[in-house]
Amino acid sequence: MEAALHQNKTFDTVDYSDQKLSDNEFINCEFINCNFSKSDFSSIDFLDCTFKNCNLSLAVLKNTGLKNINFIGCKLMGLDFSASNSFLFSMNFQDCMLDYSTFIYKKLKKTYFTDCSLKEVDFSNTDLSMAIFKNCDLSNATFVDCILEKTDFRTSRNYAFDPSENKIKRMKVSHTALAGLLQKFDLEIE
């Protein structure tokens, strides 16, 4: 893709897999059924964009600007969001597969994860205060040195982490998930 500013455009069923898309800026664009697997998004800026039913698995996000982005029904496996630009970093996820991705040191305040698969996602050192995990699978997700204040896990499942290694003030959980938060104590909960 040639370097350019793209505003108010819709990209539908385009295959960008294994391509370098450098020096582009996308403002208020919509991507529908596009394949970005293994694409290189280094130094690209996305602002107020929506991705619907796209595959971005293993895309390179080095210094990528992701500002107010909505991912709906997307496959985002193995993405290193921690390599992206932190300035105005903001996104929401609905019905997405984010397995094996990493958000280390990112600020995800008030982020919505709705009906997502987050298996083995690394949230180490992430600020997830006031984030909402609604009906998500967090099997083997890592939460260490996270800010989880007012984070809502009530409808999600399979999360287990040590509360003493995170800031959890006013975190919301269901009573059925307490076993995963007490795992380190090797208790028999009935």
N, C-alpha and C positions, 0 to 999 in steps of 0.2 A: 504494500500500500504506500502510495506516494505521500510525503509529508504535507500536512494540511490542517486547517481548522475546519471542523465539521460541527455545524449547529443545526438543531431541530431536524435531524435526519433519522430515517429508519433503515436499518440494515437487516434484510430478511434472507435467511437460508444461504448465507455466504460461508465459504470454507477458507479460513485464515490459518489452518493448522500448520505448525512448523514454520511460520513466517515471522520476520522481524517487522514490527509495526512502529518503528521509532519516529520521534518528532511529530506526532499527531496530537491533536487536542480535540476532545469530543465534549460538546456542551449540549445538554438536553437531548441526547440521542437515545434511540431504542434499538436494541439488538435482539432479534427474534430467530430462534433455531439456528444460530451461527455456531461454527466449530472453531474454537480458539485453542484446541489442545496443543500443548507444547509451543505455543506462540510466545514471542518475546515482546512484552509490553514495557520494556525498560524506558524510563523517562517520559512515558505518555501520561497525559492528564485526562481523567474522566470526571465530569462535573454534572450532577443532576441527571445521570443516565440510568436506564433500566435494561437489565439482561433477562430475557425470558427464554426458558428451555434451551440454553446455550451450554456448550461443553468448554470449560476453561481449564480442564485438568492439566496439571504440570506446566501451566503457563509461567513465564518468568515475570516477576513483579518488581524488579529492581528499580527503586526510586519512582514507581508508578503512583500517580496521584489518583486516589479513590475518594471523591468528595460527594457525599449524599448519593450513594449508589444503592439500587434495589436489585437483588438477585431473586428471581422467581423461577422455580423448577429447574435450577441449573446444577450441572455436575462440576464441582470445584475441588476435585480430589488432589491432594498432594501440593496445595498451593502454599507458598511461604509469604503470607501477608506481612510478616515482620520485616521483610526487605523493602516494602513499599514506603512511599513518602508519608510521614506522620502528620504533615500539615493539613488540617481540616479533615483528617481521615474519618470517614463516617459511612456506614452501610447497614443494610438490613437484609435478612435472608428468610425466604419463605419456600418451603418444600424443596430444599436443596440438599445435595450430598457433598459434605465437606470433609469426609474421612481423610485422615493422615495429613491434614493441613496444620499450619502453625501461625499463631498470633502473638508470639513472644514479644513482650514490652509494648504492646499496642494499647491505646485507649479506646475502649469499646463501650463507653458510658451510654446507657439507654439504648443499646443495640437490641433489636428483636431477632431472635432465632425461632422461627415458627415451623413446626413439622419437619425438622431437619435431622439428618444423620450426621453426628459429630464424633464418630468412632476414632479413637486414638488421636484426637486433636490436641495440640499442645497450647494451653493458655497460660503458661508460666509467666509470672511477672506482668500480667495483664490487668488493666483496670476495667472490670466488668460491673462497676457499680450501677445499680438501677437497670441492668440488662434483664431481658426477659427470655427465658428458655421455655417455650410453650410446646409441649408434646414432642420433645427431642430425645434421641438416643445418644447418650454420652458415654457409651461403653469405653473404658480405658482412656478416657480423656484426662489430661494432666492439668491439675490446678495447684500450683505451688507459688507462694508469694504473690497471690492475686488479691485485688480489692474486690470483694464480693458483697459489699454493703448494699442492702436493699435489693440484691439480685433475686429474681424469682425463678426457682427451680420446681415449683409445686407440681406441675403437670408433666415434668420430664422424668426420665428413668435411667438406670444403670450408671449413675454418677457415684463416685467414691473418692473422697479426699480427706486429708487431715485438716480439720478446722483450725488447729493451732498453727498451721503453716500459712494461713490466709487471714485476711481481715473480713470477718463475716457478720458484723453488727447489722441486725435487722434483716438478715438474709431469710428468704421464704422457702421452706421445704415442706414436703408432705411427711406425715408421720411414718409412711411406709419406706421412706428413703433414709431414715435415721440410721439404719444398720450400716449403710455405706459410709456414713460420716463417723461412725464409731469403730470402723474396721480395725484400726491400729490397736485397739484395746482387747481384741480377741474375745469379745463377749458372746454369750449365747443368748440371743434375743428371741423371745417367744411371743 
